[in-house]
């Protein structure tokens, strides 16, 4: 039987970690910390949340190509043959995944189109580089042009399509199957 008057060493460690995290977060304190209902979280889960907040606050904002050492500077798409582009594309996809960047909704894009999205939109994008092994940056490649039609055509479920049509009172694009099915690396969750 556990005696609640004498906490275990793990509980003491979690309490000490909690105090340290709260002290380190003090300069960044805002309503987001007070909005967490700590009564519903275990101390370990609360500490993980606080650690992720601290990592967010301290993370540098860098162009993604600078997340790599050396910087990830693949060749311009226009200088590559289709064969070379395919090989370099998969190398870049794996390098992005090593930095916990996951590409979502890519199956409507040809290899060249996907490479162009990576080269033009993803690599120069300034994002917070958060150094947590559980943190993944998901890049929505269906929204690269800012048009919801791609997502609605290729990826949305029928329910999502109907909800969108009801919300925006606009006709839906024709549902299509993506042409370029890929088995891309995912986050482990």
Backbone as JSON Lines, residues from 0, in Angstrom:
{"i":0,"aa":"X","n":[0.83,-1.17,0.0],"ca":[0.0,0.0,0.0],"c":[0.88,1.25,0.0]}
{"i":1,"aa":"X","n":[0.53,2.24,-0.82],"ca":[1.3,3.46,-0.92],"c":[0.82,4.43,0.15]}
{"i":2,"aa":"X","n":[1.77,5.02,0.82],"ca":[1.47,6.01,1.85],"c":[1.48,7.38,1.2]}
{"i":3,"aa":"X","n":[0.31,8.03,1.09],"ca":[0.21,9.31,0.39],"c":[0.9,10.44,1.15]}
{"i":4,"aa":"X","n":[1.24,10.22,2.43],"ca":[1.94,11.26,3.19],"c":[3.41,11.31,2.83]}
{"i":5,"aa":"X","n":[3.9,10.27,2.2],"ca":[5.32,10.21,1.82],"c":[5.41,9.98,0.3]}
{"i":6,"aa":"X","n":[5.58,11.06,-0.44],"ca":[5.63,10.9,-1.9],"c":[6.84,10.1,-2.34]}
{"i":7,"aa":"X","n":[6.68,9.42,-3.47],"ca":[7.8,8.65,-4.02],"c":[8.84,9.6,-4.58]}
{"i":8,"aa":"X","n":[10.02,9.07,-4.84],"ca":[11.08,9.92,-5.4],"c":[10.7,10.41,-6.79]}
{"i":9,"aa":"X","n":[9.94,9.62,-7.55],"ca":[9.47,10.06,-8.87],"c":[8.54,11.27,-8.73]}
{"i":10,"aa":"X","n":[7.65,11.22,-7.75],"ca":[6.72,12.34,-7.53],"c":[7.48,13.6,-7.13]}
{"i":11,"aa":"X","n":[8.48,13.44,-6.29],"ca":[9.3,14.58,-5.87],"c":[10.04,15.15,-7.06]}
{"i":12,"aa":"X","n":[10.6,14.27,-7.9],"ca":[11.3,14.73,-9.1],"c":[10.36,15.51,-10.02]}
{"i":13,"aa":"X","n":[9.14,15.02,-10.19],"ca":[8.16,15.71,-11.03],"c":[7.78,17.07,-10.44]}
{"i":14,"aa":"X","n":[7.63,17.14,-9.11],"ca":[7.32,18.42,-8.46],"c":[8.47,19.41,-8.65]}
{"i":15,"aa":"X","n":[9.69,18.94,-8.49],"ca":[10.85,19.82,-8.69],"c":[10.95,20.28,-10.15]}
{"i":16,"aa":"X","n":[10.7,19.36,-11.07],"ca":[10.72,19.71,-12.5],"c":[9.63,20.74,-12.8]}
{"i":17,"aa":"X","n":[8.46,20.57,-12.21],"ca":[7.36,21.5,-12.41],"c":[7.74,22.9,-11.94]}
{"i":18,"aa":"X","n":[8.34,22.98,-10.77],"ca":[8.75,24.28,-10.24],"c":[9.8,24.93,-11.14]}
{"i":19,"aa":"X","n":[10.75,24.14,-11.6],"ca":[11.8,24.67,-12.48],"c":[11.2,25.16,-13.8]}
{"i":20,"aa":"X","n":[10.31,24.38,-14.4],"ca":[9.69,24.78,-15.66],"c":[8.87,26.06,-15.5]}
{"i":21,"aa":"X","n":[8.13,26.16,-14.41],"ca":[7.33,27.36,-14.16],"c":[8.23,28.58,-13.95]}
{"i":22,"aa":"X","n":[9.35,28.4,-13.27],"ca":[10.3,29.51,-13.09],"c":[10.86,29.96,-14.44]}
{"i":23,"aa":"X","n":[11.23,29.0,-15.28],"ca":[11.8,29.33,-16.58],"c":[10.77,29.96,-17.53]}
{"i":24,"aa":"X","n":[9.49,29.62,-17.32],"ca":[8.43,30.18,-18.16],"c":[7.97,31.55,-17.68]}
{"i":25,"aa":"X","n":[8.37,31.96,-16.5],"ca":[7.89,33.22,-15.93],"c":[8.04,34.42,-16.88]}
{"i":26,"aa":"X","n":[9.18,34.59,-17.55],"ca":[9.29,35.75,-18.46],"c":[8.29,35.71,-19.63]}
{"i":27,"aa":"X","n":[7.77,34.53,-19.93],"ca":[6.86,34.37,-21.06],"c":[5.41,34.23,-20.62]}
{"i":28,"aa":"X","n":[5.16,34.38,-19.33],"ca":[3.85,34.09,-18.77],"c":[2.76,34.88,-19.46]}
{"i":29,"aa":"X","n":[1.72,34.17,-19.87],"ca":[0.52,34.8,-20.4],"c":[-0.66,33.88,-20.06]}
{"i":30,"aa":"X","n":[-1.81,34.19,-20.6],"ca":[-3.01,33.44,-20.25],"c":[-2.97,31.99,-20.68]}
{"i":31,"aa":"X","n":[-2.12,31.61,-21.61],"ca":[-2.09,30.23,-22.08],"c":[-1.67,29.26,-20.97]}
{"i":32,"aa":"X","n":[-0.82,29.71,-20.06],"ca":[-0.42,28.84,-18.95],"c":[-1.59,28.68,-17.98]}
{"i":33,"aa":"X","n":[-2.26,29.77,-17.67],"ca":[-3.35,29.71,-16.7],"c":[-4.59,29.03,-17.27]}
{"i":34,"aa":"X","n":[-4.7,28.89,-18.57],"ca":[-5.86,28.24,-19.18],"c":[-5.81,26.72,-19.06]}
{"i":35,"aa":"X","n":[-4.66,26.17,-18.77],"ca":[-4.53,24.73,-18.64],"c":[-5.1,24.32,-17.3]}
{"i":36,"aa":"X","n":[-6.06,23.43,-17.34],"ca":[-6.67,22.94,-16.11],"c":[-5.79,21.83,-15.55]}
{"i":37,"aa":"X","n":[-4.89,22.22,-14.68],"ca":[-3.91,21.25,-14.16],"c":[-4.56,20.21,-13.26]}
{"i":38,"aa":"X","n":[-5.78,20.47,-12.82],"ca":[-6.48,19.48,-11.99],"c":[-6.81,18.22,-12.79]}
{"i":39,"aa":"X","n":[-6.9,18.37,-14.11],"ca":[-7.26,17.24,-14.95],"c":[-6.05,16.54,-15.57]}
{"i":40,"aa":"X","n":[-4.86,17.04,-15.28],"ca":[-3.65,16.46,-15.84],"c":[-2.81,15.82,-14.74]}
{"i":41,"aa":"X","n":[-2.14,14.77,-15.11],"ca":[-1.14,14.25,-14.18],"c":[0.03,15.24,-14.18]}
{"i":42,"aa":"X","n":[0.83,15.2,-13.15],"ca":[1.96,16.11,-13.05],"c":[2.95,15.88,-14.19]}
{"i":43,"aa":"X","n":[3.13,14.63,-14.59],"ca":[4.05,14.33,-15.69],"c":[3.54,14.93,-17.0]}
{"i":44,"aa":"X","n":[2.24,14.83,-17.26],"ca":[1.65,15.4,-18.48],"c":[1.73,16.92,-18.44]}
{"i":45,"aa":"X","n":[1.45,17.5,-17.29],"ca":[1.58,18.95,-17.15],"c":[3.01,19.4,-17.43]}
{"i":46,"aa":"X","n":[3.97,18.66,-16.9],"ca":[5.38,19.0,-17.12],"c":[5.74,18.9,-18.6]}
{"i":47,"aa":"X","n":[5.25,17.89,-19.28],"ca":[5.51,17.77,-20.72],"c":[4.92,18.96,-21.46]}
{"i":48,"aa":"X","n":[3.72,19.37,-21.07],"ca":[3.09,20.54,-21.69],"c":[3.92,21.8,-21.43]}
{"i":49,"aa":"X","n":[4.33,22.0,-20.19],"ca":[5.14,23.18,-19.86],"c":[6.47,23.16,-20.61]}
{"i":50,"aa":"X","n":[7.09,21.98,-20.71],"ca":[8.35,21.85,-21.44],"c":[8.16,22.2,-22.92]}
{"i":51,"aa":"X","n":[7.03,21.79,-23.49],"ca":[6.78,22.12,-24.9],"c":[6.55,23.62,-25.07]}
{"i":52,"aa":"X","n":[5.9,24.25,-24.1],"ca":[5.71,25.71,-24.16],"c":[7.06,26.42,-24.07]}
{"i":53,"aa":"X","n":[7.92,25.95,-23.19],"ca":[9.23,26.57,-23.04],"c":[10.05,26.39,-24.32]}
{"i":54,"aa":"X","n":[9.99,25.2,-24.89],"ca":[10.71,24.95,-26.15],"c":[10.18,25.88,-27.25]}
{"i":55,"aa":"X","n":[8.87,26.08,-27.3],"ca":[8.29,26.98,-28.29],"c":[8.81,28.4,-28.1]}
{"i":56,"aa":"X","n":[8.8,28.87,-26.86],"ca":[9.23,30.24,-26.59],"c":[10.7,30.47,-26.93]}
{"i":57,"aa":"X","n":[11.51,29.47,-26.73],"ca":[12.94,29.62,-26.94],"c":[13.4,29.27,-28.36]}
{"i":58,"aa":"X","n":[12.53,28.68,-29.14],"ca":[12.91,28.2,-30.47],"c":[13.22,29.37,-31.4]}
{"i":59,"aa":"X","n":[14.33,29.25,-32.14],"ca":[14.63,30.3,-33.13],"c":[13.72,30.17,-34.35]}
{"i":60,"aa":"X","n":[13.43,31.28,-34.97],"ca":[12.68,31.29,-36.22],"c":[13.71,31.39,-37.34]}
{"i":61,"aa":"X","n":[13.75,30.34,-38.15],"ca":[14.76,30.25,-39.22],"c":[14.1,29.76,-40.5]}
{"i":62,"aa":"X","n":[14.66,30.14,-41.65],"ca":[14.22,29.47,-42.88],"c":[14.54,27.97,-42.74]}
{"i":63,"aa":"X","n":[13.65,27.15,-43.21],"ca":[13.82,25.7,-43.03],"c":[15.14,25.22,-43.62]}
{"i":64,"aa":"X","n":[15.6,25.76,-44.71],"ca":[16.86,25.28,-45.29],"c":[18.01,25.45,-44.3]}
{"i":65,"aa":"X","n":[17.88,26.38,-43.34],"ca":[18.93,26.6,-42.35],"c":[18.8,25.68,-41.13]}
{"i":66,"aa":"X","n":[17.81,24.82,-41.11],"ca":[17.69,23.83,-40.03],"c":[18.72,22.72,-40.19]}
{"i":67,"aa":"X","n":[19.42,22.72,-41.3],"ca":[20.34,21.63,-41.66],"c":[21.77,22.12,-41.59]}
{"i":68,"aa":"X","n":[22.68,21.18,-41.3],"ca":[24.1,21.49,-41.3],"c":[24.8,20.44,-42.15]}
{"i":69,"aa":"X","n":[25.23,20.79,-43.33],"ca":[25.18,22.11,-43.97],"c":[23.74,22.43,-44.4]}
{"i":70,"aa":"X","n":[23.53,23.71,-44.76],"ca":[22.21,24.14,-45.2],"c":[21.72,23.25,-46.34]}
{"i":71,"aa":"X","n":[20.43,23.0,-46.36],"ca":[19.83,22.17,-47.41],"c":[19.49,23.06,-48.61]}
{"i":72,"aa":"X","n":[20.34,22.99,-49.62],"ca":[20.19,23.82,-50.83],"c":[20.21,22.92,-52.06]}
{"i":73,"aa":"X","n":[19.08,22.26,-52.35],"ca":[19.05,21.39,-53.53],"c":[19.07,22.22,-54.82]}
{"i":74,"aa":"X","n":[19.37,21.57,-55.94],"ca":[19.42,22.29,-57.22],"c":[18.05,22.85,-57.62]}
{"i":75,"aa":"X","n":[18.09,23.92,-58.4],"ca":[16.85,24.5,-58.93],"c":[16.13,23.43,-59.76]}
{"i":76,"aa":"X","n":[14.81,23.38,-59.7],"ca":[14.07,22.36,-60.47],"c":[14.34,22.43,-61.97]}
{"i":77,"aa":"X","n":[14.54,23.61,-62.5],"ca":[14.69,23.77,-63.95],"c":[15.97,23.15,-64.51]}
{"i":78,"aa":"X","n":[16.95,22.87,-63.68],"ca":[18.21,22.29,-64.17],"c":[18.25,20.77,-64.06]}
{"i":79,"aa":"X","n":[17.16,20.16,-63.56],"ca":[17.17,18.72,-63.32],"c":[16.37,17.96,-64.36]}
{"i":80,"aa":"X","n":[16.92,16.82,-64.77],"ca":[16.15,15.89,-65.6],"c":[15.1,15.23,-64.69]}
{"i":81,"aa":"X","n":[14.1,14.61,-65.27],"ca":[13.08,13.94,-64.47],"c":[13.68,12.84,-63.59]}
{"i":82,"aa":"X","n":[14.64,12.11,-64.14],"ca":[15.27,11.02,-63.38],"c":[16.07,11.57,-62.2]}
{"i":83,"aa":"X","n":[16.88,12.6,-62.44],"ca":[17.66,13.2,-61.36],"c":[16.75,13.83,-60.32]}
{"i":84,"aa":"X","n":[15.7,14.48,-60.8],"ca":[14.77,15.14,-59.88],"c":[14.12,14.12,-58.95]}
{"i":85,"aa":"X","n":[13.7,12.98,-59.48],"ca":[13.07,11.95,-58.65],"c":[14.0,11.5,-57.52]}
{"i":86,"aa":"X","n":[15.25,11.25,-57.86],"ca":[16.22,10.8,-56.85],"c":[16.48,11.89,-55.8]}
{"i":87,"aa":"X","n":[16.67,13.11,-56.25],"ca":[16.94,14.22,-55.33],"c":[15.7,14.52,-54.48]}
{"i":88,"aa":"X","n":[14.51,14.42,-55.08],"ca":[13.27,14.64,-54.34],"c":[13.18,13.72,-53.13]}
{"i":89,"aa":"X","n":[13.42,12.43,-53.35],"ca":[13.31,11.48,-52.24],"c":[14.41,11.7,-51.2]}
{"i":90,"aa":"X","n":[15.56,12.11,-51.63],"ca":[16.63,12.46,-50.69],"c":[16.19,13.65,-49.82]}
{"i":91,"aa":"X","n":[15.61,14.66,-50.44],"ca":[15.15,15.84,-49.7],"c":[13.99,15.47,-48.77]}
{"i":92,"aa":"X","n":[13.06,14.66,-49.23],"ca":[11.94,14.22,-48.38],"c":[12.47,13.54,-47.12]}
{"i":93,"aa":"X","n":[13.45,12.66,-47.28],"ca":[14.0,11.96,-46.11],"c":[14.77,12.92,-45.2]}
{"i":94,"aa":"X","n":[15.47,13.87,-45.77],"ca":[16.17,14.86,-44.95],"c":[15.18,15.73,-44.17]}
{"i":95,"aa":"X","n":[14.09,16.12,-44.83],"ca":[13.06,16.88,-44.13],"c":[12.51,16.08,-42.96]}
{"i":96,"aa":"X","n":[12.26,14.81,-43.2],"ca":[11.72,13.96,-42.13],"c":[12.71,13.82,-40.97]}
{"i":97,"aa":"X","n":[13.99,13.77,-41.26],"ca":[14.99,13.72,-40.19],"c":[14.91,14.94,-39.29]}
{"i":98,"aa":"X","n":[14.45,16.05,-39.84],"ca":[14.26,17.28,-39.05],"c":[12.82,17.38,-38.55]}
{"i":99,"aa":"X","n":[12.09,16.27,-38.62],"ca":[10.71,16.16,-38.14],"c":[9.75,17.08,-38.91]}
{"i":100,"aa":"X","n":[9.94,17.12,-40.23],"ca":[9.03,17.83,-41.12],"c":[8.33,16.77,-41.97]}
{"i":101,"aa":"X","n":[7.01,16.76,-41.88],"ca":[6.19,15.76,-42.57],"c":[5.39,16.46,-43.66]}
{"i":102,"aa":"X","n":[5.42,15.89,-44.84],"ca":[4.66,16.44,-45.96],"c":[3.32,15.72,-46.03]}
{"i":103,"aa":"X","n":[2.24,16.5,-45.97],"ca":[0.89,15.96,-46.04],"c":[0.25,16.35,-47.36]}
{"i":104,"aa":"X","n":[-0.63,15.47,-47.85],"ca":[-1.46,15.75,-49.03],"c":[-0.6,16.06,-50.27]}
{"i":105,"aa":"X","n":[0.21,15.09,-50.66],"ca":[1.11,15.29,-51.81],"c":[0.72,14.48,-53.04]}
{"i":106,"aa":"X","n":[-0.25,13.58,-52.91],"ca":[-0.52,12.61,-53.97],"c":[-1.16,13.19,-55.22]}
{"i":107,"aa":"X","n":[-1.54,14.45,-55.2],"ca":[-2.07,15.08,-56.41],"c":[-0.96,15.75,-57.22]}
{"i":108,"aa":"X","n":[0.23,15.81,-56.66],"ca":[1.36,16.49,-57.29],"c":[2.29,15.5,-57.97]}
{"i":109,"aa":"X","n":[2.76,15.84,-59.15],"ca":[3.8,15.05,-59.79],"c":[5.09,15.25,-59.0]}
{"i":110,"aa":"X","n":[6.1,14.45,-59.28],"ca":[7.39,14.62,-58.6],"c":[7.93,16.04,-58.8]}
{"i":111,"aa":"X","n":[7.85,16.54,-60.01],"ca":[8.37,17.88,-60.31],"c":[7.57,18.94,-59.56]}
{"i":112,"aa":"X","n":[6.25,18.8,-59.54],"ca":[5.42,19.77,-58.81],"c":[5.71,19.74,-57.31]}
{"i":113,"aa":"X","n":[5.87,18.55,-56.76],"ca":[6.19,18.45,-55.33],"c":[7.57,19.04,-55.05]}
{"i":114,"aa":"X","n":[8.52,18.74,-55.89],"ca":[9.86,19.29,-55.72],"c":[9.81,20.82,-55.75]}
{"i":115,"aa":"X","n":[9.01,21.37,-56.66],"ca":[8.87,22.84,-56.75],"c":[8.25,23.41,-55.48]}
{"i":116,"aa":"X","n":[7.26,22.73,-54.91],"ca":[6.65,23.19,-53.65],"c":[7.71,23.19,-52.54]}
{"i":117,"aa":"X","n":[8.5,22.13,-52.48],"ca":[9.55,22.07,-51.45],"c":[10.57,23.18,-51.68]}
{"i":118,"aa":"X","n":[11.02,23.31,-52.91],"ca":[12.07,24.29,-53.25],"c":[11.58,25.73,-53.06]}
{"i":119,"aa":"X","n":[10.38,26.02,-53.53],"ca":[9.85,27.39,-53.57],"c":[9.15,27.8,-52.26]}
{"i":120,"aa":"X","n":[8.42,26.87,-51.64],"ca":[7.57,27.23,-50.5],"c":[8.11,26.74,-49.15]}
{"i":121,"aa":"X","n":[8.58,25.5,-49.1],"ca":[8.93,24.92,-47.8],"c":[10.31,25.36,-47.34]}
{"i":122,"aa":"X","n":[11.33,25.13,-48.15],"ca":[12.7,25.42,-47.7],"c":[12.93,26.88,-47.32]}
{"i":123,"aa":"X","n":[12.37,27.86,-48.02],"ca":[12.59,29.24,-47.6],"c":[11.65,29.72,-46.48]}
{"i":124,"aa":"X","n":[10.65,28.92,-46.13],"ca":[9.67,29.34,-45.11],"c":[10.35,29.49,-43.74]}
{"i":125,"aa":"X","n":[10.05,30.57,-43.07],"ca":[10.59,30.83,-41.74],"c":[9.66,30.19,-40.71]}
{"i":126,"aa":"X","n":[10.19,29.22,-39.97],"ca":[9.41,28.48,-38.98],"c":[10.23,28.34,-37.7]}
{"i":127,"aa":"X","n":[9.53,28.15,-36.58],"ca":[10.21,27.9,-35.32],"c":[10.8,26.5,-35.35]}
{"i":128,"aa":"X","n":[12.08,26.4,-35.06],"ca":[12.76,25.1,-35.01],"c":[12.73,24.62,-33.56]}
{"i":129,"aa":"X","n":[11.76,23.81,-33.26],"ca":[11.54,23.34,-31.9],"c":[12.29,22.03,-31.7]}
{"i":130,"aa":"X","n":[13.15,22.01,-30.72],"ca":[14.01,20.85,-30.47],"c":[13.36,19.88,-29.49]}
{"i":131,"aa":"X","n":[12.24,19.32,-29.87],"ca":[11.59,18.27,-29.08],"c":[11.39,17.08,-29.99]}
{"i":132,"aa":"X","n":[11.77,15.91,-29.54],"ca":[11.68,14.72,-30.39],"c":[10.23,14.36,-30.72]}
{"i":133,"aa":"X","n":[9.28,14.86,-29.95],"ca":[7.87,14.55,-30.21],"c":[7.19,15.59,-31.08]}
{"i":134,"aa":"X","n":[7.89,16.65,-31.44],"ca":[7.3,17.74,-32.21],"c":[7.57,17.56,-33.7]}
{"i":135,"aa":"X","n":[6.5,17.54,-34.48],"ca":[6.61,17.44,-35.93],"c":[5.92,18.63,-36.57]}
{"i":136,"aa":"X","n":[6.54,19.17,-37.61],"ca":[5.93,20.22,-38.4],"c":[5.28,19.54,-39.6]}
{"i":137,"aa":"X","n":[3.97,19.69,-39.7],"ca":[3.23,19.12,-40.83],"c":[3.02,20.2,-41.87]}
{"i":138,"aa":"X","n":[3.44,19.92,-43.1],"ca":[3.29,20.88,-44.18],"c":[2.17,20.4,-45.11]}
{"i":139,"aa":"X","n":[1.11,21.18,-45.18],"ca":[-0.06,20.86,-45.99],"c":[0.22,21.24,-47.45]}
{"i":140,"aa":"X","n":[0.55,20.26,-48.27],"ca":[0.88,20.52,-49.67],"c":[-0.37,20.68,-50.55]}
{"i":141,"aa":"X","n":[-1.54,20.46,-49.99],"ca":[-2.77,20.69,-50.76],"c":[-3.12,22.17,-50.78]}
{"i":142,"aa":"X","n":[-2.54,22.92,-49.89],"ca":[-2.91,24.34,-49.76],"c":[-1.79,25.26,-50.25]}
{"i":143,"aa":"X","n":[-0.87,24.72,-51.03],"ca":[0.29,25.5,-51.48],"c":[-0.12,26.73,-52.26]}
{"i":144,"aa":"X","n":[-1.2,26.65,-53.04],"ca":[-1.65,27.8,-53.8],"c":[-2.72,28.62,-53.09]}
{"i":145,"aa":"X","n":[-3.1,28.21,-51.88],"ca":[-4.11,28.92,-51.12],"c":[-5.54,28.63,-51.56]}
{"i":146,"aa":"X","n":[-5.72,27.64,-52.42],"ca":[-7.04,27.32,-52.96],"c":[-7.56,26.04,-52.28]}
{"i":147,"aa":"X","n":[-8.75,26.08,-51.66],"ca":[-9.27,24.88,-50.98],"c":[-9.72,23.8,-51.95]}
{"i":148,"aa":"X","n":[-9.82,24.12,-53.24],"ca":[-10.32,23.13,-54.2],"c":[-9.47,21.86,-54.25]}
{"i":149,"aa":"X","n":[-8.16,21.99,-54.1],"ca":[-7.3,20.8,-54.16],"c":[-7.66,19.84,-53.04]}
{"i":150,"aa":"X","n":[-7.77,20.36,-51.83],"ca":[-8.13,19.5,-50.69],"c":[-9.51,18.9,-50.9]}
{"i":151,"aa":"X","n":[-10.45,19.72,-51.36],"ca":[-11.82,19.24,-51.58],"c":[-11.88,18.19,-52.68]}
{"i":152,"aa":"X","n":[-11.1,18.36,-53.73],"ca":[-11.1,17.4,-54.85],"c":[-10.5,16.06,-54.46]}
{"i":153,"aa":"X","n":[-9.37,16.1,-53.78],"ca":[-8.57,14.88,-53.61],"c":[-8.59,14.27,-52.21]}
{"i":154,"aa":"X","n":[-8.78,15.04,-51.18],"ca":[-8.51,14.53,-49.83],"c":[-9.7,14.59,-48.87]}
{"i":155,"aa":"X","n":[-10.62,15.49,-49.06],"ca":[-11.74,15.65,-48.12],"c":[-12.69,14.46,-48.21]}
{"i":156,"aa":"X","n":[-13.2,14.07,-47.05],"ca":[-14.23,13.02,-47.03],"c":[-15.53,13.63,-47.54]}
{"i":157,"aa":"X","n":[-16.5,12.79,-47.82],"ca":[-17.8,13.3,-48.27],"c":[-18.42,14.2,-47.21]}
{"i":158,"aa":"X","n":[-18.29,13.82,-45.96],"ca":[-18.84,14.65,-44.87],"c":[-18.14,16.01,-44.83]}
{"i":159,"aa":"X","n":[-16.82,16.02,-44.96],"ca":[-16.09,17.28,-44.96],"c":[-16.48,18.14,-46.16]}
{"i":160,"aa":"X","n":[-16.67,17.51,-47.31],"ca":[-17.08,18.25,-48.5],"c":[-18.46,18.88,-48.29]}
{"i":161,"aa":"X","n":[-19.39,18.1,-47.74],"ca":[-20.74,18.62,-47.51],"c":[-20.73,19.75,-46.48]}
{"i":162,"aa":"X","n":[-19.95,19.6,-45.42],"ca":[-19.85,20.66,-44.42],"c":[-19.28,21.93,-45.02]}
{"i":163,"aa":"X","n":[-18.26,21.78,-45.87],"ca":[-17.66,22.94,-46.53],"c":[-18.69,23.63,-47.43]}
{"i":164,"aa":"X","n":[-19.43,22.84,-48.22],"ca":[-20.44,23.41,-49.12],"c":[-21.52,24.13,-48.33]}
{"i":165,"aa":"X","n":[-21.94,23.56,-47.2],"ca":[-22.95,24.22,-46.36],"c":[-22.41,25.51,-45.77]}
{"i":166,"aa":"X","n":[-21.16,25.49,-45.32],"ca":[-20.58,26.66,-44.67],"c":[-20.34,27.82,-45.64]}
{"i":167,"aa":"X","n":[-19.83,27.49,-46.83],"ca":[-19.42,28.54,-47.76],"c":[-20.42,28.79,-48.88]}
{"i":168,"aa":"X","n":[-21.44,27.95,-48.98],"ca":[-22.49,28.12,-49.98],"c":[-21.92,28.27,-51.4]}
{"i":169,"aa":"X","n":[-20.97,27.4,-51.68],"ca":[-20.35,27.39,-53.0],"c":[-20.4,25.98,-53.55]}
{"i":170,"aa":"X","n":[-20.41,25.85,-54.86],"ca":[-20.43,24.5,-55.44],"c":[-19.11,23.77,-55.16]}
{"i":171,"aa":"X","n":[-19.23,22.48,-55.02],"ca":[-18.05,21.65,-54.77],"c":[-17.36,21.28,-56.07]}
{"i":172,"aa":"X","n":[-16.03,21.22,-56.05],"ca":[-15.33,20.69,-57.23],"c":[-15.58,19.19,-57.35]}
{"i":173,"aa":"X","n":[-15.41,18.67,-58.52],"ca":[-15.59,17.23,-58.77],"c":[-14.57,16.45,-57.94]}
{"i":174,"aa":"X","n":[-15.01,15.38,-57.31],"ca":[-14.12,14.52,-56.52],"c":[-13.24,13.73,-57.48]}
{"i":175,"aa":"X","n":[-11.92,13.7,-57.19],"ca":[-10.96,12.98,-58.04],"c":[-10.05,12.12,-57.19]}
{"i":176,"aa":"X","n":[-9.47,11.11,-57.83],"ca":[-8.47,10.28,-57.17],"c":[-7.09,10.83,-57.5]}
{"i":177,"aa":"X","n":[-6.23,10.97,-56.5],"ca":[-4.87,11.47,-56.78],"c":[-4.12,10.49,-57.67]}
{"i":178,"aa":"X","n":[-3.27,11.04,-58.53],"ca":[-2.55,10.23,-59.52],"c":[-1.2,9.71,-59.03]}
{"i":179,"aa":"X","n":[-0.6,10.36,-58.04],"ca":[0.8,10.08,-57.7],"c":[0.91,9.56,-56.27]}
{"i":180,"aa":"X","n":[0.43,8.36,-56.07],"ca":[0.4,7.8,-54.71],"c":[1.81,7.58,-54.2]}
{"i":181,"aa":"X","n":[2.07,8.09,-53.0],"ca":[3.41,7.98,-52.4],"c":[3.28,7.44,-50.98]}
{"i":182,"aa":"X","n":[4.27,6.71,-50.57],"ca":[4.36,6.25,-49.18],"c":[5.43,7.08,-48.5]}
{"i":183,"aa":"X","n":[5.05,8.28,-48.06],"ca":[6.0,9.21,-47.45],"c":[6.22,8.89,-45.98]}
{"i":184,"aa":"X","n":[7.39,9.26,-45.46],"ca":[7.6,9.06,-44.02],"c":[6.61,9.91,-43.22]}
{"i":185,"aa":"X","n":[6.14,9.38,-42.11],"ca":[5.14,10.03,-41.26],"c":[5.72,10.25,-39.87]}
{"i":186,"aa":"X","n":[4.98,10.98,-39.05],"ca":[5.38,11.07,-37.65],"c":[4.95,9.77,-36.97]}
{"i":187,"aa":"X","n":[5.55,9.43,-35.86],"ca":[5.27,8.13,-35.25],"c":[3.93,8.03,-34.53]}
{"i":188,"aa":"X","n":[3.19,9.1,-34.44],"ca":[1.92,9.06,-33.7],"c":[0.82,8.43,-34.48]}
